[in-house]
Amino acid sequence: MELDIEQQVRRSRRERRKEEMRQRIITAALSLMQEKPFDQITVEEITERADVAKGTFFLYFPTKEHLLYAYLEEMTEDVYEFLEQLHPETAESQWEVLRQVMLYIARRDGLSLALTRSITVACCQNPEVRRQMMALVQEATQHAAHGFLAGQQRGEFRRDVSAEQLAHYAVRLYRLCLMEWMMEKEEMPLTELVERTLNFFRPAFIAPEVNR
């Protein structure tokens, strides 16, 4: 029994060290992405910034693109954890849940304009990165659709369009805000731009009887 516990402790330490090393490499890559576009960054630069051997990088990531996938997935999981904390299944307002989630994402994206631009450029230039990003966007749209459907059933959202369409346009609104922020309004906090946009377009989502 004591041997089993000792083995579990050793295994836990190994797993913790592996995760720490993985995060160290990701952090190094993100640091470089704030200095130049992702496609201009080499694995050698990442390993030098992380102070690890090149072979160590490939133990964790088959390619440089896989590192970016890992970061995007971590961001997505973080957002879903935040969503769970809002208890959407019992929330009085699904619009407020949507608003809180969008502002949370905006705070994350708004931390570094350079990093967000670098990720966007990578999605535009690399078909595999773009495919991964679009898969995450589709997943997010499906999650939003569940919220809109719940809101429709409670009479909060309009019913003349489907929950899927409402979710599609809500996600599109955020992406438009993100693009405007990166291209034109970098001096404005992304959260403020998202908040203003949601306030303006709210009547387009809410049921007419609620809007009165």
DAKADA-V694445 format. One record per pair of residues at least 6 apart in sequence whose C-alpha atoms are under 6 Angstrom apart, sorted by the first residue. I is the first residue (numbers start at 0). J is the second residue. If there is no record, write none. Layout:
I&J  I&J
This chain:
24&49  27&45  27&48  27&49  28&45  32&114  33&113  33&114  36&117  37&117  37&121  46&53  60&66  93&146  93&150  102&190  105&189  105&190  109&189  122&128  122&129  140&166  143&166  144&162  144&163  144&166  147&162  148&162  150&156  155&205  155&206  156&204  156&205  156&206  157&205  157&206
